[in-house]
Amino acid sequence: MEDFKIVDLYWARDEGAISETEKKYGRMLYSLSYSVLSSREDAEECVNDTYVDAWGAMPEARPMYLGAFLSKITRRISIDRFRSIHREKRGGMGVVTEELTDCIPDGGSVMEEYENGRLADTLNRFLHAQPTEKRVMFVRRYFYSQSIAEIAQCLGVTEAKVKVTLHRMREALRTVLEQEDLL
C-alpha cells in the first residue's frame, strides 16, 4: 500500500493503518531497533511502541515520508530503552556514541544547540556536502547504529575503508563545528 494511503488510514483512525504499517515497514523498524538494542524482545517492544506513537502523532502530523517518520520514532524509543537498560554498562550503542564524543558539543550545550536548530543545520550541511558513499556510511553508522562490518558488506568495500572514512569524517565534522563555534 502506498504511504499516503496508510497515512490516510491513520487520519481516519482506522486500525488497519497499524497492520499496513507493519506489513510495509515492520522489518525495517525491527532491524533499526535491534541494531541499537541487540535484543529481539526489546526490539519487538520498541517497534510496537512505534506504532502507538505514530497513531498518537498522526492527527498532528501528515508525514511526507512515512518510512523516515517511523524510523525517527523507532530510533528515539530504542535509544531511550537502551539508556534505561544500560545505565552503567558499555557496549553496542555506547561504542557508536563514544566515537562521536570529540565531535559533538558538551553536556547542556548539545541540547541548547539542537533545540535552536544550529547543530542540526550544521550536521545537515556537512552531510549534504559529502559524496554519497561517505554520507551513507555516516548515516548507517551514527543513525542506524550499524556495525563497520555491516556497512562494508552493504557498500561492497573493506572494513578498513569504512573505518578510515568515518574517522576522517569525524575529524572534518569536528573542524566544521569548531568553525561555527558549536564546540
C-alpha distance (Angstrom), angle and dihedral (degrees) to the residues before:
residue distance angle dihedral
M1 . . .
E2 3.80 . .
D3 3.81 118.4 .
F4 3.80 94.6 -117.7
K5 3.82 90.3 55.3
I6 3.81 91.2 50.7
V7 3.81 90.0 49.3
D8 3.80 89.1 49.9
L9 3.82 88.3 54.6
Y10 3.81 89.8 53.0
W11 3.78 90.7 49.3
A12 3.81 90.8 48.7
R13 3.85 87.1 50.8
D14 3.80 88.7 -122.9
E15 3.82 110.5 160.5
G16 3.79 88.2 -144.5
A17 3.81 85.7 79.5
I18 3.79 89.7 75.0
S19 3.80 94.7 51.8
E20 3.81 91.9 45.6
T21 3.79 90.2 48.8
E22 3.79 90.4 49.9
K23 3.81 91.8 49.7
K24 3.78 94.0 49.9
Y25 3.81 103.5 33.1
G26 3.81 107.2 14.4
R27 3.82 96.2 101.2
M28 3.78 94.0 45.4
L29 3.81 92.8 48.8
Y30 3.80 92.1 46.2
S31 3.80 90.9 50.2
L32 3.80 91.3 50.0
S33 3.79 92.9 49.0
Y34 3.80 93.2 43.8
S35 3.80 91.2 52.2
V36 3.81 88.6 58.5
L37 3.82 99.0 39.2
S38 3.83 106.5 26.8
S39 3.79 88.2 -148.9
R40 3.79 124.0 109.9
E41 3.80 94.3 -154.0
D42 3.79 95.1 46.9
A43 3.80 91.9 45.8
E44 3.81 91.4 51.6
E45 3.80 90.5 49.5
C46 3.79 91.7 49.6
V47 3.80 91.6 50.6
N48 3.81 90.2 51.0
D49 3.81 89.0 48.7
T50 3.80 87.5 51.8
Y51 3.79 90.7 58.6
V52 3.81 90.4 50.3
D53 3.82 92.1 48.7
A54 3.80 91.6 46.6
W55 3.81 89.7 50.5
G56 3.80 90.1 52.8
A57 3.80 94.9 43.7
M58 3.79 99.2 48.3
P59 3.78 99.4 80.3
E60 3.80 87.0 58.5
A61 3.80 98.4 37.7
R62 3.77 135.1 42.0
P63 3.79 101.4 -167.7
M64 3.77 117.5 -149.0
Y65 3.82 91.5 -155.3
L66 3.79 107.9 38.0
G67 3.82 94.4 -175.7
A68 3.80 92.2 55.0
F69 3.80 91.4 44.1
L70 3.81 91.7 52.4
S71 3.82 92.8 42.8
K72 3.78 90.9 55.0
I73 3.81 91.0 51.7
T74 3.81 92.7 46.2
R75 3.78 92.6 48.2
R76 3.82 92.6 50.1
I77 3.80 92.6 48.1
S78 3.81 92.3 45.6
I79 3.79 94.0 49.4
D80 3.80 90.7 47.8
R81 3.81 89.3 50.5
F82 3.81 91.2 47.0
R83 3.79 91.3 51.6
S84 3.78 93.1 49.4
I85 3.82 92.7 48.1
H86 3.80 97.3 42.7
R87 3.77 104.2 36.9
E88 3.78 91.9 141.9
K89 3.81 102.6 17.9
R90 3.80 129.7 91.1
G91 3.79 132.0 -145.5
G92 3.81 139.0 67.5
M93 3.78 107.8 38.8
G94 3.81 90.6 11.2
V95 3.79 90.7 65.9
V96 3.80 91.4 51.8
T97 3.79 94.1 49.2
E98 3.80 91.4 44.1
E99 3.82 88.6 59.3
L100 3.80 89.0 61.4
T101 3.81 97.0 44.8
D102 3.79 93.9 101.6
C103 3.80 91.9 46.6
I104 3.77 102.1 51.3
P105 3.80 130.0 68.8
D106 3.80 118.2 -99.2
G107 3.80 128.6 -97.1
G108 3.78 118.0 -52.0
S109 3.79 94.0 9.4
V110 3.83 90.0 67.8
M111 3.78 91.2 61.7
E112 3.79 93.2 41.8
E113 3.79 92.8 50.5
Y114 3.79 92.5 42.6
E115 3.79 92.6 49.4
N116 3.77 93.8 51.9
G117 3.80 89.6 46.3
R118 3.80 98.8 -120.5
L119 3.79 95.2 115.3
A120 3.80 93.5 44.8
D121 3.82 91.8 47.7
T122 3.79 91.5 49.1
L123 3.81 92.7 48.3
N124 3.80 91.1 48.2
R125 3.81 92.8 49.6
F126 3.81 90.6 46.5
L127 3.80 93.0 51.1
H128 3.81 94.6 44.0
A129 3.81 89.1 54.5
Q130 3.82 90.9 56.6
P131 3.80 125.5 89.5
T132 3.80 113.1 -101.1
E133 3.81 95.9 -104.8
K134 3.80 92.8 53.1
R135 3.79 92.4 45.2
V136 3.81 90.9 50.5
M137 3.80 91.0 50.1
F138 3.80 91.9 50.1
V139 3.79 95.4 47.4
R140 3.81 93.9 44.2
R141 3.81 90.6 51.0
Y142 3.79 102.5 39.5
F143 3.80 102.9 28.4
Y144 3.80 102.7 30.8
S145 3.85 94.6 29.1
Q146 3.78 92.7 -134.8
S147 3.78 119.1 169.6
I148 3.80 121.9 -108.6
A149 3.82 88.5 -111.2
E150 3.82 92.7 53.1
I151 3.80 92.2 49.5
A152 3.81 92.4 47.4
Q153 3.79 92.0 49.7
C154 3.80 93.2 46.6
L155 3.80 93.3 50.0
G156 3.81 96.2 37.5
V157 3.81 94.4 -121.8
T158 3.78 134.3 117.0
E159 3.78 123.1 -86.8
A160 3.80 88.0 -121.9
K161 3.80 90.3 58.8
V162 3.80 91.3 50.8
K163 3.83 92.1 48.8
V164 3.79 94.0 47.9
T165 3.80 93.4 44.4
L166 3.80 92.8 49.9
H167 3.81 91.3 46.6
R168 3.80 91.6 51.9
M169 3.80 91.4 45.8
R170 3.81 91.1 52.1
E171 3.81 89.4 51.2
A172 3.82 91.1 48.5
L173 3.80 91.2 47.1
R174 3.79 90.6 50.6
T175 3.82 89.8 53.0
V176 3.81 91.7 49.6
L177 3.80 91.9 48.5
E178 3.81 90.7 49.3
Q179 3.82 91.3 49.6
E180 3.80 90.0 52.8
D181 3.82 92.4 46.7
L182 3.78 92.8 -116.0
L183 3.82 93.3 124.4
